[in-house]
Amino acid sequence: MSPTNLLFDEPGPRARRRIRIATVAALVLGALALALAIRQFAINGQLAADKWAPYGTWPMWRYLLDGLASTAVAAALSAAIAASAGLLLAFARVSRFTVLRVPARAYVEVVRVIPALLLVFVVLFALPRYGMDMPLLWKLVVPLAVSHSAQFAEIFRAGILSLERGQGEAAAALGLRPAQAMWHVILPQAIRRVVPSLVSQTVGLLKDTSLGYIVSYTELLFSARVLANYNHLLIQTYLVVALVYFVVNYSLSRFARWLEARQSR
């Protein structure tokens, strides 16, 4: 990697040695913590074969996969709405017109600091008092879309601003209006640059779908809670669900890194 692509100074020999020592120490501590947790589980009988046997059956996995499918639906709808709204907000934020730029900036700055959980409570408790009682799916999708639209807006805006001014000037020289230059010249290049960041943001949105248990939407975490209450295998159920979340999110994160590496090449 060339020095111009670095976001910070490349660490020297001492810094690299400290980083290696800290990494090894963290791995050792993590391994010790894991060993202690496994030992404690074994002492309390949580590793008994009969407590894990149900998770080797298809009906159990079919129930969890149904919850995962519901999670995917909520995440896909939220991401589509948030990305579309974020793109419009990014256009407004880079607009020449103050009447568009100022409200868009105010929206992004306010929404970015509001927890998604608070927005879920607003949709769940406040809006029904005014006759806006949504289906369970949309009680989760709407607050997540609102919360993440600001994040998507900043990603799109960063991609647009990362392009050289010559791109717009060249488009203007060809006779394109500003809107045409944005749509046909600037936006395609900006989206290509920020695709890895969009995937990473989608990973965060997918994790936030776990808030669905608050509105009783049958996503993966809510399904796990119902299952644990039914079979009384609390630790086993949540460990399995945590593994499912890890596999899905890690796969998406690796995909984002692959896209980033491809972009750099």
The 8 nearest C-alpha neighbors of each residue, nearest first, counted from 0:
[[1, 2, 4, 5, 3, 263, 264, 9],
 [0, 2, 3, 4, 5, 9, 263, 6],
 [1, 3, 4, 5, 0, 9, 8, 6],
 [2, 4, 1, 5, 6, 0, 7, 8],
 [5, 3, 2, 1, 0, 6, 7, 263],
 [4, 6, 2, 7, 3, 8, 1, 9],
 [5, 7, 4, 8, 3, 2, 9, 1],
 [8, 6, 5, 9, 10, 2, 4, 3],
 [9, 7, 10, 5, 6, 2, 11, 3],
 [8, 10, 7, 11, 5, 2, 6, 14],
 [11, 9, 14, 15, 8, 12, 13, 7],
 [10, 12, 14, 13, 15, 9, 16, 8],
 [13, 11, 15, 14, 16, 10, 17, 18],
 [14, 12, 16, 15, 11, 17, 10, 18],
 [13, 15, 17, 11, 16, 10, 12, 18],
 [16, 14, 18, 12, 13, 17, 10, 11],
 [15, 17, 13, 19, 14, 18, 12, 20],
 [18, 16, 20, 14, 19, 15, 21, 13],
 [17, 19, 15, 21, 16, 20, 22, 14],
 [20, 18, 22, 16, 17, 21, 23, 15],
 [19, 21, 17, 23, 22, 18, 24, 16],
 [20, 22, 24, 18, 19, 23, 25, 17],
 [23, 21, 19, 25, 20, 24, 18, 26],
 [22, 24, 26, 20, 25, 21, 27, 19],
 [25, 23, 21, 27, 22, 26, 20, 28],
 [24, 26, 22, 28, 23, 27, 29, 21],
 [27, 25, 29, 23, 24, 28, 30, 22],
 [26, 28, 30, 24, 29, 25, 23, 31],
 [29, 27, 31, 25, 30, 26, 32, 24],
 [28, 30, 26, 32, 27, 31, 25, 33],
 [29, 31, 33, 27, 28, 32, 26, 34],
 [32, 30, 34, 28, 33, 29, 35, 27],
 [31, 33, 29, 35, 34, 30, 28, 36],
 [32, 34, 36, 30, 31, 35, 29, 37],
 [35, 33, 31, 37, 36, 32, 30, 38],
 [36, 34, 38, 32, 33, 37, 39, 31],
 [35, 37, 33, 39, 38, 34, 32, 40],
 [38, 36, 40, 34, 39, 35, 41, 33],
 [39, 37, 35, 41, 40, 36, 34, 42],
 [40, 38, 42, 36, 41, 37, 35, 43],
 [39, 41, 45, 37, 43, 38, 42, 46],
 [40, 42, 44, 38, 46, 39, 43, 45],
 [43, 41, 39, 40, 44, 38, 45, 46],
 [42, 44, 40, 41, 45, 39, 46, 38],
 [45, 43, 41, 46, 42, 47, 40, 39],
 [44, 46, 40, 47, 43, 41, 50, 42],
 [47, 45, 41, 44, 40, 48, 50, 51],
 [48, 46, 49, 45, 44, 50, 51, 41],
 [47, 49, 51, 50, 52, 46, 45, 44],
 [48, 50, 52, 51, 47, 53, 46, 45],
 [51, 49, 48, 47, 52, 232, 45, 53],
 [52, 50, 48, 49, 53, 54, 235, 47],
 [51, 53, 49, 54, 55, 50, 48, 56],
 [54, 52, 55, 56, 51, 59, 50, 49],
 [55, 53, 52, 56, 51, 59, 60, 57],
 [54, 56, 53, 52, 57, 51, 59, 60],
 [57, 55, 54, 53, 59, 58, 60, 52],
 [56, 58, 60, 59, 61, 55, 54, 62],
 [59, 57, 61, 60, 56, 62, 63, 54],
 [60, 58, 62, 57, 61, 56, 54, 63],
 [61, 59, 63, 57, 62, 58, 64, 56],
 [60, 62, 58, 64, 59, 63, 57, 65],
 [61, 63, 65, 60, 59, 64, 58, 66],
 [64, 62, 60, 66, 65, 61, 67, 219],
 [65, 63, 67, 61, 66, 62, 60, 68],
 [66, 64, 68, 62, 63, 67, 61, 69],
 [65, 67, 219, 218, 63, 69, 64, 68],
 [66, 68, 64, 70, 219, 65, 69, 71],
 [69, 67, 71, 65, 70, 66, 64, 72],
 [68, 70, 218, 66, 72, 67, 71, 73],
 [69, 71, 218, 67, 73, 68, 72, 219],
 [72, 70, 68, 74, 69, 73, 75, 67],
 [73, 71, 69, 75, 74, 70, 76, 68],
 [72, 74, 70, 76, 71, 75, 140, 77],
 [73, 75, 71, 77, 205, 72, 76, 78],
 [76, 74, 78, 72, 77, 73, 71, 79],
 [77, 75, 79, 73, 78, 74, 72, 80],
 [76, 78, 144, 140, 74, 80, 75, 79],
 [77, 79, 81, 75, 76, 80, 82, 74],
 [80, 78, 76, 82, 77, 81, 75, 83],
 [79, 81, 83, 77, 82, 78, 144, 84],
 [80, 82, 148, 144, 78, 84, 83, 79],
 [81, 83, 85, 79, 84, 80, 151, 78],
 [84, 82, 86, 80, 85, 81, 79, 87],
 [83, 85, 81, 87, 86, 82, 148, 80],
 [86, 84, 152, 148, 151, 82, 88, 83],
 [85, 87, 89, 83, 88, 84, 152, 82],
 [88, 86, 90, 84, 89, 85, 91, 83],
 [87, 89, 85, 91, 90, 86, 152, 103],
 [88, 90, 152, 156, 92, 86, 91, 87],
 [91, 89, 87, 88, 93, 92, 94, 86],
 [90, 92, 94, 88, 100, 99, 89, 93],
 [91, 93, 100, 89, 90, 94, 103, 88],
 [94, 92, 90, 91, 89, 95, 100, 156],
 [93, 95, 91, 96, 92, 100, 90, 99],
 [96, 94, 97, 93, 100, 99, 91, 92],
 [95, 97, 94, 98, 99, 100, 91, 93],
 [96, 98, 100, 99, 101, 95, 94, 102],
 [97, 99, 96, 100, 101, 102, 91, 103],
 [100, 98, 91, 97, 96, 101, 102, 103],
 [99, 101, 92, 97, 91, 103, 102, 98],
 [100, 102, 104, 103, 97, 99, 98, 105],
 [103, 101, 105, 104, 100, 99, 106, 98],
 [104, 102, 106, 100, 105, 101, 88, 92],
 [103, 105, 101, 107, 102, 106, 108, 100],
 [104, 106, 102, 108, 103, 107, 109, 101],
 [107, 105, 103, 109, 104, 108, 110, 102],
 [108, 106, 149, 104, 110, 109, 105, 111],
 [107, 109, 105, 111, 106, 110, 104, 112],
 [110, 108, 106, 107, 111, 112, 105, 113],
 [111, 109, 113, 107, 112, 108, 106, 146],
 [110, 112, 108, 109, 113, 107, 149, 146],
 [111, 113, 110, 109, 114, 108, 107, 146],
 [112, 114, 110, 111, 115, 109, 117, 146],
 [115, 113, 116, 117, 112, 118, 146, 111],
 [114, 116, 118, 117, 146, 119, 143, 113],
 [117, 115, 119, 114, 118, 120, 210, 142],
 [116, 118, 120, 119, 114, 115, 121, 113],
 [119, 117, 121, 115, 142, 120, 116, 122],
 [118, 120, 116, 122, 117, 121, 142, 123],
 [119, 121, 123, 117, 118, 122, 124, 116],
 [122, 120, 125, 118, 119, 123, 124, 117],
 [123, 121, 119, 126, 120, 124, 125, 138],
 [122, 124, 120, 121, 119, 125, 138, 126],
 [123, 125, 121, 120, 122, 126, 127, 128],
 [126, 124, 121, 128, 127, 122, 123, 120],
 [125, 127, 131, 122, 128, 129, 124, 121],
 [128, 126, 132, 131, 130, 129, 125, 124],
 [129, 127, 126, 130, 125, 131, 124, 132],
 [130, 128, 127, 126, 131, 125, 132, 124],
 [129, 131, 127, 128, 132, 126, 133, 125],
 [132, 130, 127, 126, 129, 133, 128, 122],
 [131, 133, 127, 130, 126, 134, 123, 122],
 [132, 134, 138, 137, 131, 135, 127, 136],
 [135, 133, 137, 136, 138, 132, 139, 216],
 [136, 134, 138, 137, 216, 133, 214, 139],
 [137, 135, 138, 139, 134, 140, 216, 73],
 [136, 138, 140, 139, 134, 135, 141, 133],
 [139, 137, 135, 136, 140, 133, 141, 122],
 [138, 140, 137, 136, 141, 211, 142, 143],
 [139, 141, 137, 77, 143, 142, 138, 144],
 [140, 142, 144, 143, 137, 139, 138, 145],
 [143, 141, 145, 118, 119, 144, 140, 139],
 [144, 142, 146, 140, 145, 141, 147, 77],
 [143, 145, 81, 77, 141, 147, 142, 146],
 [146, 144, 142, 148, 143, 147, 141, 81],
 [147, 145, 143, 144, 148, 115, 142, 110],
 [146, 148, 150, 149, 144, 145, 81, 143],
 [149, 147, 81, 85, 151, 145, 150, 146],
 [148, 150, 107, 152, 147, 151, 111, 85],
 [151, 149, 147, 153, 152, 148, 154, 111],
 [150, 152, 85, 154, 148, 153, 149, 82],
 [153, 151, 85, 89, 149, 155, 150, 154],
 [152, 154, 156, 150, 151, 155, 157, 149],
 [155, 153, 151, 157, 152, 156, 158, 150],
 [154, 156, 158, 152, 157, 153, 89, 151],
 [157, 155, 89, 153, 159, 158, 154, 152],
 [158, 156, 154, 160, 155, 159, 153, 161],
 [157, 159, 189, 155, 161, 156, 160, 193],
 [158, 160, 189, 156, 161, 157, 162, 155],
 [159, 161, 157, 162, 158, 156, 163, 189],
 [162, 160, 158, 159, 157, 163, 189, 156],
 [163, 161, 160, 159, 164, 158, 189, 166],
 [162, 164, 165, 166, 161, 160, 167, 159],
 [165, 163, 166, 167, 168, 162, 160, 169],
 [164, 166, 168, 163, 167, 169, 162, 170],
 [167, 165, 169, 164, 168, 163, 170, 185],
 [166, 168, 170, 169, 165, 164, 171, 180],
 [169, 167, 165, 171, 170, 166, 172, 164],
 [170, 168, 172, 166, 171, 167, 165, 173],
 [169, 171, 167, 173, 172, 168, 175, 180],
 [172, 170, 168, 175, 174, 173, 169, 167],
 [171, 173, 169, 174, 170, 168, 175, 167],
 [174, 172, 170, 171, 175, 169, 168, 176],
 [173, 175, 171, 172, 176, 170, 169, 180],
 [176, 174, 171, 170, 179, 180, 173, 177],
 [175, 177, 179, 178, 180, 171, 174, 170],
 [178, 176, 180, 179, 181, 175, 171, 167],
 [179, 177, 181, 180, 176, 182, 175, 183],
 [180, 178, 182, 176, 181, 177, 175, 183],
 [181, 179, 177, 184, 183, 178, 182, 170],
 [180, 182, 185, 178, 179, 186, 184, 183],
 [181, 183, 179, 186, 180, 184, 178, 185],
 [182, 184, 180, 179, 181, 185, 186, 187],
 [185, 183, 180, 181, 186, 182, 187, 188],
 [184, 186, 181, 188, 187, 189, 180, 183],
 [185, 187, 189, 182, 188, 181, 184, 190],
 [188, 186, 190, 189, 185, 184, 191, 183],
 [187, 189, 191, 186, 190, 185, 192, 184],
 [188, 190, 158, 186, 159, 192, 191, 187],
 [191, 189, 193, 187, 192, 188, 194, 186],
 [190, 192, 188, 189, 194, 193, 187, 262],
 [193, 191, 189, 190, 194, 158, 188, 262],
 [192, 194, 196, 190, 195, 191, 158, 197],
 [193, 195, 197, 196, 191, 192, 190, 198],
 [196, 194, 255, 198, 197, 259, 193, 258],
 [197, 195, 199, 193, 198, 194, 200, 154],
 [198, 196, 194, 200, 195, 199, 193, 201],
 [197, 199, 201, 195, 196, 200, 255, 194],
 [200, 198, 196, 202, 201, 197, 255, 195],
 [199, 201, 197, 203, 202, 198, 196, 204],
 [200, 202, 204, 198, 199, 203, 205, 197],
 [203, 201, 205, 199, 200, 204, 248, 198],
 [204, 202, 200, 206, 201, 205, 207, 199],
 [203, 205, 201, 207, 206, 202, 200, 74],
 [206, 204, 202, 74, 208, 203, 207, 201],
 [205, 207, 203, 204, 208, 209, 202, 244],
 [206, 208, 204, 209, 205, 210, 203, 143],
 [209, 207, 210, 205, 206, 211, 70, 74],
 [208, 210, 211, 207, 220, 206, 212, 218],
 [211, 209, 208, 212, 213, 207, 116, 139],
 [212, 210, 216, 209, 213, 214, 208, 139],
 [211, 213, 221, 215, 210, 214, 216, 209],
 [214, 212, 211, 215, 210, 216, 119, 221],
 [213, 215, 211, 216, 212, 135, 138, 123],
 [216, 214, 212, 213, 211, 217, 221, 135],
 [215, 217, 211, 214, 135, 218, 212, 136],
 [218, 216, 221, 222, 66, 215, 219, 69],
 [217, 219, 66, 70, 69, 221, 216, 220],
 [218, 220, 66, 67, 222, 221, 70, 223],
 [221, 219, 223, 222, 209, 218, 224, 212],
 [220, 222, 212, 224, 223, 217, 218, 219],
 [221, 223, 219, 225, 220, 224, 217, 66],
 [224, 222, 220, 226, 221, 225, 227, 219],
 [223, 225, 221, 227, 226, 222, 228, 220],
 [226, 224, 222, 228, 223, 227, 229, 221],
 [225, 227, 223, 229, 224, 228, 222, 230],
 [228, 226, 233, 231, 224, 232, 229, 230],
 [229, 227, 225, 231, 226, 230, 224, 233],
 [228, 230, 226, 227, 231, 225, 232, 224],
 [229, 231, 227, 232, 228, 226, 233, 225],
 [232, 230, 227, 228, 233, 229, 226, 234],
 [233, 231, 227, 230, 235, 234, 236, 50],
 [232, 234, 227, 236, 235, 231, 237, 228],
 [235, 233, 237, 236, 232, 238, 45, 227],
 [234, 236, 238, 232, 233, 237, 239, 51],
 [237, 235, 239, 233, 238, 234, 232, 227],
 [236, 238, 240, 239, 234, 235, 241, 233],
 [237, 239, 241, 235, 240, 236, 234, 242],
 [238, 240, 242, 236, 237, 241, 235, 243],
 [239, 241, 237, 243, 242, 238, 236, 244],
 [242, 240, 238, 244, 239, 243, 237, 245],
 [243, 241, 245, 239, 240, 244, 246, 238],
 [242, 244, 240, 246, 245, 241, 247, 239],
 [245, 243, 241, 247, 242, 246, 248, 240],
 [244, 246, 242, 248, 243, 247, 249, 241],
 [245, 247, 243, 249, 244, 248, 250, 242],
 [248, 246, 250, 244, 245, 249, 243, 251],
 [249, 247, 251, 245, 250, 246, 244, 202],
 [248, 250, 252, 246, 251, 247, 245, 253],
 [251, 249, 253, 247, 248, 252, 246, 254],
 [250, 252, 254, 248, 249, 253, 255, 247],
 [253, 251, 249, 255, 254, 250, 248, 256],
 [254, 252, 256, 250, 255, 251, 249, 257],
 [253, 255, 251, 257, 252, 256, 250, 258],
 [254, 256, 195, 252, 258, 253, 257, 198],
 [257, 255, 259, 253, 258, 254, 260, 252],
 [256, 258, 254, 260, 259, 255, 253, 261],
 [257, 259, 261, 255, 256, 260, 195, 262],
 [258, 260, 256, 262, 261, 257, 195, 255],
 [261, 259, 257, 263, 262, 258, 256, 264],
 [260, 262, 258, 264, 259, 263, 257, 256],
 [261, 263, 259, 260, 264, 258, 192, 191],
 [264, 262, 260, 261, 259, 258, 0, 4],
 [263, 261, 262, 260, 259, 258, 0, 257]]
